C-alpha cells in the first residue's frame, strides 16, 4: 500500500474492484471448465466489438475533423464491419481461426523479443538478458512450430490469468475497504 497514495485510493470504490475481481474469477472458471464454449463466446464478443466499432468509425467519417484521414477511416471502418459480420456469422470457424492468429502473433512476438534481448545482452546488458532471449526464442519457435497446441492451451492460459487477476483484485478490494478514509 506504500506505492499507492491515499488520494488515488479514494478515487476507486472498493466494491467496484471487488465486482471486477469476482467477475474475473467467474470468467477464469468458465475458461478452465468449458474452454470450447468460452472461445466461441470470446469470438462472438470480438465480432460484435468489431462490428460496432466499424459502424461508429464509419459515422466519424462525416465529422469535420476527419478530413485529413478520411480514406483510412473509411477503409478501417469497412474492414471492421466486414470482420464483425464474418465472425458473428461463423462463430465456430472464428473460435478456431482467431485463437490461431493470436497464437501465431504471440510466437512472432516471442521471436522478436528474444532476438532483441540477445542483442541487448551482446551490447552489455548481462548474461541473464541473454538467457531470457534464448528462452523467448525457444518458446516463440515452439508456439510457431505447433500452433494447434498453442490454440488448445490458449483458453486455459486465459483462465489462469483471469483467476490470478481476480484474486489480486479481491485482495486489492479488501485493502481499499480496510484503508483509513481521509
C-alpha positions in Angstrom: 0.0 0.0 0.0 3.1 2.2 0.1 3.2 2.7 -3.6 -0.4 4.0 -3.9 -1.3 7.4 -2.5 -4.3 7.8 -0.2 -5.9 10.2 -2.7 -5.8 7.7 -5.6 -7.3 5.1 -3.3 -10.3 7.3 -2.6 -11.0 7.6 -6.3 -11.8 3.9 -6.8 -14.8 2.5 -4.9 -13.7 -0.8 -3.2 -16.9 -2.5 -4.2 -16.2 -1.9 -7.9 -12.8 -3.5 -7.6 -14.5 -6.4 -5.7 -17.0 -6.8 -8.5 -14.3 -6.8 -11.1 -12.4 -9.5 -9.1 -15.5 -11.7 -8.8 -16.3 -11.4 -12.5 -12.7 -12.2 -13.4 -12.8 -15.3 -11.3 -16.0 -16.4 -12.9 -14.6 -15.8 -16.4 -11.5 -17.7 -15.4 -13.5 -20.7 -14.1 -15.6 -20.5 -17.3 -12.4 -20.7 -19.5 -11.0 -23.6 -17.4 -14.2 -25.7 -17.3 -15.7 -25.0 -20.7 -12.8 -23.9 -23.0 -14.7 -24.6 -26.3 -17.8 -22.6 -25.4 -15.7 -19.9 -23.9 -13.7 -19.4 -27.1 -16.9 -19.3 -29.1 -18.3 -16.7 -26.7 -15.0 -14.7 -26.9 -15.1 -14.9 -30.7 -18.7 -13.6 -30.8 -17.9 -10.8 -28.4 -14.9 -9.8 -30.5 -17.1 -9.9 -33.7 -19.7 -7.7 -32.0 -17.0 -5.3 -30.9 -15.5 -5.1 -34.4 -19.0 -4.5 -35.9 -19.9 -1.8 -33.5 -16.5 -0.1 -33.7 -16.7 -0.2 -37.5 -20.1 1.4 -37.6 -19.0 4.2 -35.2 -15.8 4.7 -37.2 -17.9 5.0 -40.4 -20.1 7.6 -38.7 -16.9 9.5 -37.7 -16.1 9.9 -41.4 -18.8 12.6 -41.6 -17.2 14.6 -38.8 -15.4 17.7 -39.9 -12.2 16.8 -38.0 -11.8 13.6 -40.1 -10.9 15.3 -43.4 -7.1 14.6 -43.1 -7.5 10.8 -42.8 -11.0 10.1 -44.2 -9.8 7.4 -46.7 -8.0 5.4 -44.0 -11.0 5.8 -41.7 -13.4 4.5 -44.4 -11.1 1.6 -45.1 -10.7 0.5 -41.4 -14.5 1.0 -40.8 -15.4 -1.3 -43.7 -12.8 -3.9 -42.6 -14.2 -3.8 -39.1 -17.8 -4.1 -40.2 -16.9 -7.0 -42.6 -14.8 -8.8 -39.9 -17.6 -8.4 -37.4 -20.2 -9.8 -39.7 -18.0 -12.7 -40.7 -17.1 -13.6 -37.1 -20.8 -13.3 -36.0 -22.0 -15.3 -39.0 -19.4 -18.1 -38.5 -18.7 -18.4 -34.8 -17.3 -21.9 -34.8 -14.8 -21.2 -37.5 -13.9 -17.9 -35.8 -13.4 -19.7 -32.5 -10.6 -21.7 -34.1 -9.2 -19.1 -36.5 -9.0 -16.1 -34.2 -7.0 -18.0 -31.5 -4.7 -19.4 -34.2 -4.0 -15.9 -35.4 -3.4 -14.7 -31.8 -1.1 -17.7 -31.0 0.9 -17.0 -34.2 1.3 -13.4 -33.3 2.4 -14.4 -29.8 5.0 -16.7 -31.4 6.3 -14.0 -33.7 6.4 -11.5 -30.8 8.4 -14.1 -28.8 10.9 -14.4 -31.5 11.3 -10.6 -31.9 11.5 -10.1 -28.2 14.1 -12.9 -27.8 16.3 -11.6 -30.6 16.1 -8.1 -29.1 17.1 -9.4 -25.7 20.0 -11.3 -27.2 21.1 -8.2 -28.9 20.8 -6.3 -25.6 22.9 -9.0 -23.9 25.5 -8.7 -26.6 25.7 -4.9 -26.0 26.3 -5.4 -22.3 23.0 -5.9 -20.6 24.3 -9.1 -19.0 24.0 -12.9 -19.3 20.6 -13.0 -17.7 19.2 -10.9 -20.5 20.8 -13.3 -23.0 19.2 -16.3 -21.2 15.8 -14.7 -21.3 16.3 -14.0 -25.0 17.1 -17.7 -25.6 14.1 -18.8 -23.6 11.9 -16.4 -25.5 13.2 -17.6 -28.9 12.7 -21.2 -27.9 9.1 -20.6 -26.7 8.2 -18.4 -29.7 9.6 -21.1 -32.1 7.7 -23.8 -30.2 4.5 -21.9 -30.5 5.0 -21.3 -34.2 6.1 -24.9 -34.8 2.9 -26.3 -33.3 0.1 -23.7 -33.4 -2.5 -26.4 -32.7 -1.1 -27.0 -29.2 -1.0 -23.2 -28.6 -4.6 -22.8 -29.7 -5.6 -25.7 -27.4 -3.7 -24.2 -24.5 -4.9 -20.6 -25.0 -8.3 -20.9 -23.2 -6.5 -22.5 -20.2 -3.9 -19.7 -20.2 -6.7 -17.1 -20.3 -8.5 -18.9 -17.5 -5.4 -18.9 -15.3 -4.6 -15.3 -16.0 -8.3 -14.3 -15.2 -8.2 -16.3 -11.9 -4.9 -14.7 -10.8 -6.2 -11.2 -11.8 -9.4 -11.8 -10.0 -7.7 -13.0 -6.8 -5.4 -9.9 -7.0 -8.5 -7.7 -7.4 -10.1 -9.3 -4.4 -7.0 -8.6 -2.3 -6.9 -5.0 -3.5 -10.6 -4.5 -2.8 -10.0 -5.7 0.8 -7.1 -3.3 1.1 -9.2 -0.4 -0.3 -12.0 -1.2 2.1 -9.7 -1.5 5.1 -7.8 1.7 4.3 -8.5 4.6 6.5 -10.6 7.3 4.9 -9.3 10.9 4.8 
